[in-house]
Amino acid sequence: MLSRSFGEVTLDYDIIPWRTSVQFLRGVVMMYDINTWAIGFVGPHNFLAKWHAGRCRPEEIVWAIKSRTLEDIPEDIMSDIQALDISDATEFTAYPEGSPKHPSWPAMHSAASNISFWLRVLFKLTPQQFCEAKKVDYAVAYARTVAGVHYPGDN
């Protein structure tokens, strides 16, 4: 995607030594491996933090307000949530099945969207290419907030 829109992207051969005329294993495959490793490394710590903090999903809070099981809700918030046309918690999200069943914070999708860091280390990026990679990271992390399954602070 980056090479099509924003010029050629090349490996930094001072970081990743040149081995063959085609850098398949030390290019695309390596990037997948690095991202998989990062998710595998971060995942257990992420889920430990999730279960330690126990932050409710947005749909749980909205439904508790809608069904009036939470008290002392400011009237403007109560009015906005009562006006929502939902008949159960899962209807608050963009997903038919609702949110995942584990706590909200920290968001694993934002932990997984770290490609701009790795691209900057391994490739010779122009400032525009680096900016575009950061936009992708942000979009991956923030899309689930827009979908109603995370809070902005989860990312």
DSSP file (Angstrom, degrees, kcal/mol; ACC not computed):
  #  RESIDUE AA STRUCTURE BP1 BP2  ACC     N-H-->O    O-->H-N    N-H-->O    O-->H-N    TCO  KAPPA ALPHA  PHI   PSI    X-CA   Y-CA   Z-CA
    1    1 A M     >        0   0    0      0, 0.0     4,-1.7     0, 0.0     5,-0.3   0.000 360.0 360.0 360.0 -46.4    0.0    0.0    0.0
    2    2 A L  H  >  +     0   0    0      1,-0.2     4,-2.7     2,-0.2     5,-0.0   0.905 360.0  51.3 -64.1 -40.7    2.7    2.5    0.9
    3    3 A S  H  > S+     0   0    0      1,-0.2     4,-0.7     2,-0.2    -1,-0.2   0.844 109.0  51.6 -68.3 -31.3    4.8    1.8   -2.2
    4    4 A R  H  4 S+     0   0    0      2,-0.1    -1,-0.2     1,-0.1    -2,-0.2   0.915 124.0  24.1 -70.6 -43.2    1.8    2.3   -4.5
    5    5 A S  H  < S+     0   0    0     -4,-1.7    -2,-0.2     2,-0.1    -3,-0.2   0.776 132.7  29.8 -95.7 -29.0    0.7    5.7   -3.2
    6    6 A F  H  < S-     0   0    0     -4,-2.7   120,-0.2     1,-0.4   123,-0.2   0.046 111.1 -87.8-129.0  27.1    3.8    7.2   -1.6
    7    7 A G     <  -     0   0    0     -4,-0.7    -1,-0.4    -3,-0.1    -2,-0.1  -0.112  66.8 -34.4  92.2 170.0    6.8    5.9   -3.5
    8    8 A E        -     0   0    0     -4,-0.1     2,-0.5    -3,-0.1    -5,-0.0  -0.337  50.6-149.3 -66.2 140.2    9.1    2.9   -3.2
    9    9 A V        -     0   0    0    116,-0.1     2,-0.4    -2,-0.1   116,-0.1  -0.961  18.2-173.5-111.7 126.2    9.8    1.5    0.3
   10   10 A T  E     -A  124   0A   0    114,-0.6   114,-2.9    -2,-0.5     2,-0.0  -0.921  26.2-109.0-123.2 147.3   13.1   -0.2    0.7
   11   11 A L  E     -A  123   0A   0     -2,-0.4     2,-1.0   112,-0.2   112,-0.3  -0.334  31.4-116.5 -64.2 150.4   14.7   -2.1    3.6
   12   12 A D    >>  -     0   0    0    110,-3.3     4,-2.5     1,-0.1     3,-1.9  -0.819  26.3-163.5 -88.2 103.4   17.4   -0.5    5.5
   13   13 A Y  T 34 S+     0   0    0     -2,-1.0     5,-0.3     1,-0.3    -1,-0.1   0.547  84.9  68.2 -72.7  -5.9   20.3   -2.9    4.7
   14   14 A D  T 34 S+     0   0    0      3,-0.1    -1,-0.3     1,-0.1   108,-0.0   0.738 113.6  31.4 -75.9 -23.8   22.3   -1.6    7.6
   15   15 A I  T <4 S+     0   0    0     -3,-1.9    -2,-0.2     1,-0.3   107,-0.1   0.851 130.4  34.1 -96.3 -48.4   19.7   -3.2    9.9
   16   16 A I  S  < S-     0   0    0     -4,-2.5    -1,-0.3   106,-0.2     3,-0.1  -0.918  92.0-130.7-111.8 104.3   18.6   -6.2    7.8
   17   17 A P        -     0   0    0      0, 0.0     2,-0.3     0, 0.0    -3,-0.1  -0.208  21.9-110.2 -59.8 143.3   21.6   -7.5    5.8
   18   18 A W        +     0   0    0     -5,-0.3     3,-0.1     1,-0.2     5,-0.0  -0.591  46.3 161.3 -71.5 126.0   21.2   -8.2    2.1
   19   19 A R        +     0   0    0     -2,-0.3     2,-0.3     1,-0.3    -1,-0.2   0.703  58.3   7.6-117.9 -37.4   21.3  -11.9    1.5
   20   20 A T  S    S-     0   0    0      1,-0.0    -1,-0.3     0, 0.0     3,-0.1  -0.847  74.8-102.1-140.8 174.0   19.7  -12.5   -2.0
   21   21 A S  S    S+     0   0    0     -2,-0.3     2,-0.5     1,-0.2    -1,-0.0   0.730 114.7  50.2 -73.7 -19.5   18.5  -10.6   -5.0
   22   22 A V  S    S-     0   0    0      5,-0.0     2,-1.1     1,-0.0     3,-0.3  -0.974  71.9-160.7-119.9 117.6   14.9  -11.2   -3.8
   23   23 A Q        +     0   0    0     -2,-0.5     5,-0.4     1,-0.2    -2,-0.0  -0.388  43.1 133.8 -94.4  56.8   14.3  -10.3   -0.1
   24   24 A F  S > >S+     0   0    0     -2,-1.1     5,-1.7     3,-0.2     3,-1.3   0.979  76.8  35.4 -71.0 -56.2   11.1  -12.3    0.3
   25   25 A L  T 3 5S+     0   0    0     -3,-0.3     5,-0.3     1,-0.3    -1,-0.2   0.841 123.9  45.0 -68.2 -32.2   11.9  -13.9    3.7
   26   26 A R  T 3 5S+     0   0    0     -4,-0.2    -1,-0.3     3,-0.1    -2,-0.2   0.083 123.5  36.3 -97.9  23.5   13.8  -10.9    4.9
   27   27 A G  T <>5S+     0   0    0     -3,-1.3     4,-2.1    -5,-0.1    -3,-0.2   0.245 126.7   7.3-131.0-101.1   11.1   -8.5    3.7
   28   28 A V  H  >5S+     0   0    0     -5,-0.4     4,-2.1     1,-0.2     5,-0.2   0.919 131.5  48.4 -60.6 -47.4    7.3   -9.2    3.7
   29   29 A V  H  ><S+     0   0    0     -5,-1.7     4,-2.5     1,-0.2    -1,-0.2   0.906 110.5  52.3 -62.7 -40.9    7.6  -12.5    5.7
   30   30 A M  H  > S+     0   0    0     -6,-0.5     4,-2.7    -5,-0.3    -1,-0.2   0.897 107.1  52.6 -61.6 -40.3    9.9  -10.9    8.3
   31   31 A M  H  X S+     0   0    0     -4,-2.1     4,-2.4     2,-0.2    -1,-0.2   0.916 109.9  48.0 -63.8 -42.0    7.4   -8.0    8.8
   32   32 A Y  H  X S+     0   0    0     -4,-2.1     4,-2.7     1,-0.2     5,-0.2   0.930 112.1  50.4 -61.6 -43.8    4.6  -10.5    9.4
   33   33 A D  H  X S+     0   0    0     -4,-2.5     4,-2.8     1,-0.2    -2,-0.2   0.912 110.3  49.1 -61.3 -42.7    6.8  -12.4   11.9
   34   34 A I  H  X S+     0   0    0     -4,-2.7     4,-2.6     2,-0.2    -1,-0.2   0.925 113.0  46.5 -64.1 -44.3    7.7   -9.2   13.7
   35   35 A N  H  X S+     0   0    0     -4,-2.4     4,-2.3     2,-0.2    -2,-0.2   0.911 113.7  48.6 -65.8 -40.8    4.1   -8.2   14.0
   36   36 A T  H  X S+     0   0    0     -4,-2.7     4,-2.6     2,-0.2    -2,-0.2   0.916 112.0  49.6 -63.0 -43.4    3.0  -11.7   15.2
   37   37 A W  H  X S+     0   0    0     -4,-2.8     4,-2.5    -5,-0.2     5,-0.2   0.928 110.0  51.0 -60.3 -45.3    5.9  -11.7   17.7
   38   38 A A  H  X S+     0   0    0     -4,-2.6     4,-2.6     1,-0.2     5,-0.2   0.915 112.2  45.8 -61.2 -43.7    4.8   -8.3   19.1
   39   39 A I  H  X S+     0   0    0     -4,-2.3     4,-2.9     1,-0.2    -1,-0.2   0.925 113.9  49.2 -64.7 -44.1    1.2   -9.4   19.5
   40   40 A G  H  < S+     0   0    0     -4,-2.6    -2,-0.2     1,-0.2    -1,-0.2   0.851 114.8  45.1 -63.5 -34.9    2.3  -12.7   21.1
   41   41 A F  H  X S+     0   0    0     -4,-2.5     4,-0.6    -5,-0.2    -2,-0.2   0.905 119.9  38.9 -74.7 -43.0    4.6  -10.8   23.5
   42   42 A V  H  X S+     0   0    0     -4,-2.6     4,-2.8    -5,-0.2     3,-0.3   0.840 100.7  76.8 -77.0 -34.1    2.2   -8.1   24.4
   43   43 A G  H  X S+     0   0    0     -4,-2.9     4,-2.8    -5,-0.2     5,-0.3   0.870  93.1  46.0 -49.0 -55.5   -1.0  -10.2   24.6
   44   44 A P  H  > S+     0   0    0      0, 0.0     4,-1.8     0, 0.0    -1,-0.2   0.892 117.0  45.6 -59.7 -38.5   -0.5  -12.0   27.9
   45   45 A H  H  X S+     0   0    0     -4,-0.6     4,-2.3    -3,-0.3    -2,-0.2   0.898 112.2  52.7 -68.6 -40.0    0.5   -8.7   29.6
   46   46 A N  H  X S+     0   0    0     -4,-2.8     4,-2.4     1,-0.2    -1,-0.2   0.937 111.4  44.6 -60.0 -49.3   -2.4   -6.9   28.0
   47   47 A F  H  X S+     0   0    0     -4,-2.8     4,-2.3     2,-0.2    -1,-0.2   0.828 109.6  55.7 -70.8 -30.1   -5.0   -9.5   29.2
   48   48 A L  H  X S+     0   0    0     -4,-1.8     4,-1.9    -5,-0.3    -1,-0.2   0.932 110.8  45.6 -62.6 -44.6   -3.5   -9.5   32.7
   49   49 A A  H  X S+     0   0    0     -4,-2.3     4,-2.7     2,-0.2     5,-0.3   0.900 110.6  54.6 -64.6 -40.4   -4.0   -5.7   32.8
   50   50 A K  H  X S+     0   0    0     -4,-2.4     4,-3.0     1,-0.2     5,-0.4   0.947 113.2  40.4 -57.0 -50.2   -7.6   -6.1   31.4
   51   51 A W  H  < S+     0   0    0     -4,-2.3    -1,-0.2     2,-0.2    -2,-0.2   0.792 114.7  53.0 -75.2 -26.2   -8.6   -8.6   34.1
   52   52 A H  H  < S+     0   0    0     -4,-1.9    -1,-0.2    -5,-0.2    -2,-0.2   0.940 118.7  34.4 -69.7 -46.8   -6.8   -6.7   36.8
   53   53 A A  H  < S-     0   0    0     -4,-2.7    -2,-0.2    52,-0.2    -3,-0.2   0.879  87.0-160.8 -77.3 -38.8   -8.5   -3.4   36.0
   54   54 A G     <  -     0   0    0     -4,-3.0     2,-0.3    -5,-0.3    -3,-0.1   0.833  13.5-174.7  64.1  35.3  -11.9   -4.9   34.9
   55   55 A R        -     0   0    0     -5,-0.4    49,-2.8    50,-0.3    -1,-0.2  -0.483  23.6-122.7 -69.0 123.7  -13.0   -1.9   32.9
   56   56 A C        -     0   0    0     -2,-0.3    -1,-0.1    47,-0.2    46,-0.0  -0.269  26.0-109.0 -62.8 149.1  -16.6   -2.4   31.7
   57   57 A R    >>  -     0   0    0      1,-0.1     4,-1.7    43,-0.1     3,-0.8  -0.441  29.0-111.1 -73.1 153.4  -17.3   -2.2   28.0
   58   58 A P  H 3> S+     0   0    0      0, 0.0     4,-2.9     0, 0.0     5,-0.2   0.877 118.2  57.1 -54.2 -39.1  -19.2    0.9   26.7
   59   59 A E  H 3> S+     0   0    0     89,-0.4     4,-2.3     1,-0.2     5,-0.2   0.852 104.2  53.2 -62.9 -32.7  -22.2   -1.3   25.9
   60   60 A E  H <> S+     0   0    0     -3,-0.8     4,-2.1     2,-0.2    -1,-0.2   0.917 112.2  43.5 -67.7 -42.4  -22.4   -2.5   29.5
   61   61 A I  H  X S+     0   0    0     -4,-1.7     4,-2.2     2,-0.2     5,-0.2   0.932 114.2  49.9 -68.0 -45.9  -22.4    1.1   30.9
   62   62 A V  H  X S+     0   0    0     -4,-2.9     4,-3.1     1,-0.2    -2,-0.2   0.921 112.9  47.2 -59.1 -43.8  -25.0    2.3   28.3
   63   63 A W  H  X S+     0   0    0     -4,-2.3     4,-2.8    -5,-0.2    -1,-0.2   0.886 109.3  53.2 -68.3 -36.9  -27.2   -0.6   29.0
   64   64 A A  H  <>S+     0   0    0     -4,-2.1     5,-2.7     2,-0.2     6,-1.2   0.883 114.5  42.6 -64.3 -36.5  -26.9   -0.1   32.8
   65   65 A I  H ><5S+     0   0    0     -4,-2.2     3,-1.3     3,-0.2    -2,-0.2   0.931 114.2  50.5 -72.1 -45.8  -28.0    3.5   32.3
   66   66 A K  H 3<5S+     0   0    0     -4,-3.1    -2,-0.2     1,-0.3    -3,-0.2   0.890 114.4  43.7 -59.3 -41.0  -30.7    2.6   29.8
   67   67 A S  T 3<5S-     0   0    0     -4,-2.8    -1,-0.3    -5,-0.2    -2,-0.2   0.377 112.9-122.2 -88.3   5.3  -32.2    0.0   32.1
   68   68 A R  T < 5S+     0   0    0     -3,-1.3    -3,-0.2    -5,-0.1    -4,-0.1   0.808  73.6 128.3  61.5  35.5  -31.8    2.4   35.1
   69   69 A T      < +     0   0    0     -5,-2.7     2,-0.4    -6,-0.2    -4,-0.2   0.532  59.3  71.9 -94.8  -8.0  -29.6    0.1   37.2
   70   70 A L  S    S-     0   0    0     -6,-1.2     3,-0.3    -9,-0.1     2,-0.2  -0.876  74.7-150.6-102.8 141.0  -27.0    2.9   37.7
   71   71 A E        +     0   0    0     -2,-0.4    -2,-0.1     1,-0.2    -3,-0.0  -0.632  65.7  31.6-107.1 166.4  -27.9    5.8   39.9
   72   72 A D  S    S+     0   0    0     -2,-0.2    -1,-0.2     1,-0.2     3,-0.0   0.860  70.6 162.7  58.8  42.9  -26.8    9.5   40.0
   73   73 A I        -     0   0    0     -3,-0.3    -1,-0.2    -8,-0.1     5,-0.0  -0.788  47.7-104.5 -89.8 130.1  -26.4    9.8   36.2
   74   74 A P     >  -     0   0    0      0, 0.0     4,-2.7     0, 0.0     3,-0.4  -0.258  30.2-121.0 -53.9 141.6  -26.4   13.4   35.0
   75   75 A E  H  > S+     0   0    0      1,-0.2     4,-2.8     2,-0.2     5,-0.2   0.840 109.4  54.4 -58.9 -38.6  -29.8   14.3   33.4
   76   76 A D  H  > S+     0   0    0      2,-0.2     4,-2.0     1,-0.2    -1,-0.2   0.902 112.5  43.7 -65.4 -39.1  -28.3   15.2   30.0
   77   77 A I  H  > S+     0   0    0     -3,-0.4     4,-2.5     2,-0.2     5,-0.3   0.927 114.0  50.7 -68.8 -45.4  -26.5   11.8   29.8
   78   78 A M  H  X S+     0   0    0     -4,-2.7     4,-2.5     1,-0.2    -2,-0.2   0.914 111.4  48.7 -57.7 -43.8  -29.6   10.0   31.0
   79   79 A S  H  X S+     0   0    0     -4,-2.8     4,-1.4    -5,-0.2    -1,-0.2   0.916 111.2  49.0 -64.2 -44.9  -31.7   11.7   28.4
   80   80 A D  H  < S+     0   0    0     -4,-2.0     4,-0.4     1,-0.2    -2,-0.2   0.916 114.9  44.3 -61.6 -44.0  -29.4   11.0   25.6
   81   81 A I  H >< S+     0   0    0     -4,-2.5     3,-1.2     1,-0.2    -2,-0.2   0.882 110.1  54.2 -72.1 -37.4  -29.1    7.3   26.4
   82   82 A Q  H 3< S+     0   0    0     -4,-2.5    -1,-0.2    -5,-0.3    -2,-0.2   0.803 103.6  58.8 -64.3 -26.6  -32.8    6.9   27.0
   83   83 A A  T 3< S+     0   0    0     -4,-1.4    -1,-0.2    -5,-0.2    -2,-0.2   0.626  82.0 107.3 -77.7 -12.9  -33.4    8.3   23.5
   84   84 A L  S <  S-     0   0    0     -3,-1.2     2,-1.4    -4,-0.4     8,-0.0  -0.438  72.9-133.0 -67.3 138.5  -31.3    5.5   22.0
   85   85 A D        +     0   0    0     -2,-0.1     2,-0.4     6,-0.1    -1,-0.1  -0.593  59.7 128.1 -92.4  73.9  -33.4    3.0   20.1
   86   86 A I        -     0   0    0     -2,-1.4     3,-0.1    -4,-0.1    -2,-0.0  -0.972  42.3-169.0-129.7 145.4  -31.8   -0.1   21.6
   87   87 A S  S    S+     0   0    0     -2,-0.4     2,-0.3     1,-0.2    -1,-0.1   0.478  77.3  14.0-112.5  -6.1  -33.5   -3.1   23.2
   88   88 A D  S >  S-     0   0    0      1,-0.1     3,-1.2     0, 0.0     4,-0.3  -0.970  84.7 -96.7-157.1 170.6  -30.3   -4.8   24.6
   89   89 A A  G >  S+     0   0    0     -2,-0.3     3,-1.9     1,-0.3     4,-0.3   0.845 113.9  61.8 -59.8 -38.8  -26.7   -3.9   25.2
   90   90 A T  G >  S+     0   0    0      1,-0.3     3,-1.2     2,-0.2     8,-0.3   0.751  90.0  69.6 -65.5 -22.0  -25.3   -5.5   22.1
   91   91 A E  G <  S+     0   0    0     -3,-1.2    -1,-0.3     1,-0.2    -2,-0.2   0.631  85.7  70.2 -70.8 -11.2  -27.3   -3.1   19.9
   92   92 A F  G <  S+     0   0    0     -3,-1.9    -1,-0.2    -4,-0.3    -2,-0.2   0.749  93.4  67.5 -74.7 -23.2  -25.1   -0.2   21.1
   93   93 A T  S <  S-     0   0    0     -3,-1.2    55,-0.2    -4,-0.3    54,-0.1  -0.401  87.5-119.2 -94.6 171.2  -22.1   -1.6   19.1
   94   94 A A  S    S+     0   0    0     53,-2.1    54,-0.1    50,-0.1    -1,-0.1   0.433  93.7  82.6 -84.1  -0.5  -21.4   -1.9   15.4
   95   95 A Y  S >  S-     0   0    0     52,-0.3     3,-1.7    -5,-0.2    -2,-0.3  -0.899  75.8-140.3-110.9 132.1  -21.2   -5.7   15.8
   96   96 A P  T 3  S+     0   0    0      0, 0.0    -1,-0.1     0, 0.0     3,-0.1   0.846 106.5  48.4 -57.7 -33.6  -24.2   -7.9   15.9
   97   97 A E  T 3  S-     0   0    0      1,-0.3     2,-0.1    -3,-0.0    -6,-0.1   0.519 107.6-137.7 -84.8  -4.2  -22.7  -10.0   18.6
   98   98 A G    <   -     0   0    0     -3,-1.7    -1,-0.3    -8,-0.3    -8,-0.1  -0.397  46.9 -18.6  81.1-161.4  -21.7   -7.0   20.7
   99   99 A S  S    S-     0   0    0      1,-0.1    51,-0.0    49,-0.1    50,-0.0  -0.294  77.6 -88.9 -76.0 160.6  -18.4   -6.5   22.4
  100  100 A P        -     0   0    0      0, 0.0    -1,-0.1     0, 0.0   -43,-0.1  -0.277  39.9-116.4 -59.2 160.7  -15.9   -9.2   23.3
  101  101 A K  S    S+     0   0    0     -3,-0.1     3,-0.1     2,-0.0    -2,-0.0   0.425  88.9  84.8 -87.6   1.6  -16.6  -10.7   26.7
  102  102 A H  S    S-     0   0    0      1,-0.2   -51,-0.0     2,-0.0   -55,-0.0  -0.649  93.6 -78.2 -98.5 162.6  -13.3   -9.6   28.3
  103  103 A P        -     0   0    0      0, 0.0   -47,-0.2     0, 0.0    -1,-0.2  -0.017  37.4-122.9 -58.4 164.6  -12.8   -6.1   29.9
  104  104 A S        +     0   0    0    -49,-2.8     4,-0.1   -54,-0.1   -48,-0.1   0.901  68.0 103.4 -80.0 -46.1  -12.2   -3.0   27.7
  105  105 A W  S    S+     0   0    0    -55,-0.2   -50,-0.3   -50,-0.2   -51,-0.2  -0.720  75.4  25.4 -99.7 141.8   -8.8   -1.6   28.9
  106  106 A P  S    S-     0   0    0      0, 0.0     2,-0.4     0, 0.0    49,-0.2   0.696  87.2-131.9 -80.5 154.3   -6.2   -1.8   27.5
  107  107 A A     >  -     0   0    0     47,-2.4     4,-1.3     1,-0.2     3,-0.1  -0.552   8.9-157.4 -74.6 124.3   -7.2   -2.3   23.9
  108  108 A M  H  > S+     0   0    0     -2,-0.4     4,-2.2     1,-0.2     5,-0.2   0.826  90.9  62.6 -70.3 -31.4   -5.4   -5.2   22.2
  109  109 A H  H  > S+     0   0    0      1,-0.2     4,-1.3     2,-0.2    -1,-0.2   0.890 104.0  48.0 -62.5 -37.0   -6.0   -3.8   18.8
  110  110 A S  H  4 S+     0   0    0     31,-0.2    -1,-0.2     1,-0.2    -2,-0.2   0.863 109.9  52.4 -72.2 -32.4   -4.0   -0.7   19.6
  111  111 A A  H  < S+     0   0    0     -4,-1.3    -2,-0.2     1,-0.2    -1,-0.2   0.867 111.9  47.3 -65.8 -34.3   -1.3   -2.9   21.0
  112  112 A A  H  < S+     0   0    0     -4,-2.2     2,-1.8     1,-0.2    -2,-0.2   0.711  93.8  78.5 -79.5 -20.5   -1.3   -4.8   17.7
  113  113 A S     <  +     0   0    0     -4,-1.3    -1,-0.2     1,-0.2     3,-0.2  -0.479  55.5 120.2 -90.1  69.6   -1.2   -1.7   15.6
  114  114 A N    >>  +     0   0    0     -2,-1.8     4,-1.5     1,-0.1     3,-0.9   0.114  26.2 118.2-115.7  19.0    2.4   -1.0   16.0
  115  115 A I  H 3>  +     0   0    0      1,-0.3     4,-3.1     2,-0.2     5,-0.3   0.819  68.1  62.1 -63.3 -32.1    3.5   -1.2   12.3
  116  116 A S  H 3> S+     0   0    0     17,-0.3     4,-1.8     1,-0.2    -1,-0.3   0.867 103.6  51.1 -63.7 -33.2    4.7    2.4   12.2
  117  117 A F  H <> S+     0   0    0     -3,-0.9     4,-1.5     2,-0.2    -1,-0.2   0.962 114.7  41.2 -64.9 -50.2    7.3    1.6   14.8
  118  118 A W  H  X S+     0   0    0     -4,-1.5     4,-2.5     1,-0.2     5,-0.3   0.882 112.9  53.8 -68.3 -38.2    8.6   -1.4   13.0
  119  119 A L  H  X S+     0   0    0     -4,-3.1     4,-2.5     1,-0.2    -1,-0.2   0.921 107.6  51.6 -60.3 -42.3    8.5    0.2    9.6
  120  120 A R  H  < S+     0   0    0     -4,-1.8    -1,-0.2    -5,-0.3    -2,-0.2   0.848 113.9  44.1 -64.4 -34.4   10.6    3.2   10.9
  121  121 A V  H  < S+     0   0    0     -4,-1.5    -2,-0.2    -5,-0.1    -1,-0.2   0.910 124.1  31.0 -75.4 -43.6   13.2    0.8   12.3
  122  122 A L  H  < S+     0   0    0     -4,-2.5  -110,-3.3    -5,-0.1     2,-0.3   0.673 114.6  52.6 -95.8 -19.6   13.5   -1.6    9.3
  123  123 A F  E  < S-A   11   0A   0     -4,-2.5     2,-1.2    -5,-0.3  -112,-0.2  -0.827  77.4-118.0-121.4 156.4   12.8    0.5    6.3
  124  124 A K  E     -A   10   0A   0   -114,-2.9  -114,-0.6    -2,-0.3     2,-0.3  -0.784  47.3-177.9 -89.9  95.7   14.0    3.8    4.8
  125  125 A L        -     0   0    0     -2,-1.2  -116,-0.1    -5,-0.2  -117,-0.0  -0.721  25.3-130.4-100.1 145.0   10.8    5.8    4.9
  126  126 A T     >  -     0   0    0     -2,-0.3     4,-2.4  -120,-0.2     5,-0.2  -0.470  36.6-104.5 -76.7 163.0   10.2    9.3    3.8
  127  127 A P  H  > S+     0   0    0      0, 0.0     4,-2.2     0, 0.0     5,-0.1   0.885 124.1  52.1 -56.9 -37.5    8.4   11.6    6.3
  128  128 A Q  H  > S+     0   0    0      2,-0.2     4,-2.2     1,-0.2     5,-0.1   0.904 108.9  49.4 -66.7 -40.6    5.2   11.2    4.2
  129  129 A Q  H  > S+     0   0    0      2,-0.2     4,-2.2     1,-0.2    -1,-0.2   0.912 111.5  49.2 -63.9 -42.2    5.4    7.4    4.3
  130  130 A F  H  X S+     0   0    0     -4,-2.4     4,-2.2     1,-0.2    -2,-0.2   0.908 110.0  51.6 -63.6 -41.5    6.0    7.4    8.1
  131  131 A C  H  X S+     0   0    0     -4,-2.2     4,-1.9    -5,-0.2    -2,-0.2   0.907 109.5  49.9 -60.9 -42.5    3.0    9.7    8.5
  132  132 A E  H  X S+     0   0    0     -4,-2.2     4,-1.9     2,-0.2    -1,-0.2   0.887 108.9  52.0 -64.9 -38.8    0.8    7.4    6.5
  133  133 A A  H  X S+     0   0    0     -4,-2.2     4,-2.2     1,-0.2   -17,-0.3   0.903 108.9  50.6 -63.3 -40.7    1.9    4.4    8.6
  134  134 A K  H  X S+     0   0    0     -4,-2.2     4,-2.5     1,-0.2    -1,-0.2   0.864 106.8  54.8 -64.9 -35.6    1.0    6.3   11.7
  135  135 A K  H  X S+     0   0    0     -4,-1.9     4,-2.7     2,-0.2    -1,-0.2   0.900 107.3  49.9 -63.7 -39.8   -2.4    7.1   10.3
  136  136 A V  H  X S+     0   0    0     -4,-1.9     4,-2.6     2,-0.2     5,-0.2   0.936 110.1  50.4 -63.8 -45.7   -3.0    3.3    9.7
  137  137 A D  H  X S+     0   0    0     -4,-2.2     4,-2.4     1,-0.2    -2,-0.2   0.936 112.5  47.1 -55.7 -47.2   -2.0    2.6   13.3
  138  138 A Y  H  X S+     0   0    0     -4,-2.5     4,-3.2     1,-0.2     5,-0.3   0.918 111.0  51.1 -61.8 -44.1   -4.4    5.2   14.6
  139  139 A A  H  X S+     0   0    0     -4,-2.7     4,-2.0     1,-0.2    -1,-0.2   0.913 111.1  47.9 -61.6 -43.1   -7.2    4.0   12.4
  140  140 A V  H  X S+     0   0    0     -4,-2.6     4,-0.5     1,-0.2    -1,-0.2   0.930 117.1  42.8 -62.6 -45.4   -6.8    0.4   13.6
  141  141 A A  H  < S+     0   0    0     -4,-2.4     3,-0.4    -5,-0.2     4,-0.3   0.902 120.3  39.9 -68.8 -41.4   -6.7    1.5   17.2
  142  142 A Y  H >X S+     0   0    0     -4,-3.2     4,-1.9     1,-0.2     3,-1.2   0.712  94.2  79.4 -86.8 -20.4   -9.5    4.0   17.1
  143  143 A A  H 3X S+     0   0    0     -4,-2.0     4,-1.8    -5,-0.3    -1,-0.2   0.843  91.4  54.8 -57.5 -33.9  -12.0    2.2   14.8
  144  144 A R  H 3<>S+     0   0    0     -4,-0.5     5,-2.2    -3,-0.4     6,-1.0   0.737 104.0  54.9 -75.7 -20.9  -13.1    0.0   17.7
  145  145 A T  H X45S+     0   0    0     -3,-1.2     3,-1.4    -4,-0.3    -1,-0.2   0.920 108.7  47.8 -70.3 -45.1  -13.9    3.2   19.7
  146  146 A V  H 3<5S+     0   0    0     -4,-1.9    -2,-0.2     1,-0.3    -1,-0.2   0.861 107.3  57.7 -60.9 -35.8  -16.1    4.4   16.9
  147  147 A A  T 3<5S-     0   0    0     -4,-1.8   -53,-2.1    -5,-0.2   -52,-0.3   0.566 117.2-114.6 -74.1  -8.1  -17.7    0.9   16.8
  148  148 A G  T < 5S+     0   0    0     -3,-1.4   -89,-0.4    -4,-0.2    -3,-0.2   0.627  90.9 102.1  89.0  13.1  -18.7    1.3   20.5
  149  149 A V  S   <S+     0   0    0     -5,-2.2     2,-0.3   -91,-0.1    -4,-0.2   0.504  81.0  35.7-107.8  -5.5  -16.6   -1.5   22.0
  150  150 A H  S    S-     0   0    0     -6,-1.0    -2,-0.2    -5,-0.2    -1,-0.1  -0.944  71.0-126.1-139.3 162.2  -13.8    0.7   23.4
  151  151 A Y    >   -     0   0    0     -2,-0.3     3,-1.7     1,-0.1     4,-0.5  -0.719  35.6-110.5 -97.5 156.6  -13.3    4.1   25.1
  152  152 A P  G >  S+     0   0    0      0, 0.0     3,-1.3     0, 0.0    -1,-0.1   0.874 118.5  59.3 -55.1 -36.6  -10.8    6.6   23.6
  153  153 A G  G 3  S+     0   0    0      1,-0.2   -46,-0.1     2,-0.2    -3,-0.0   0.609  88.8  72.7 -70.2 -11.6   -8.6    6.0   26.7
  154  154 A D  G <         0   0    0     -3,-1.7   -47,-2.4     1,-0.2    -1,-0.2   0.763 360.0 360.0 -71.1 -24.2   -8.3    2.3   26.0
  155  155 A N    <         0   0    0     -3,-1.3    -1,-0.2    -4,-0.5    -2,-0.2   0.441 360.0 360.0 -88.4 360.0   -6.0    3.0   23.1
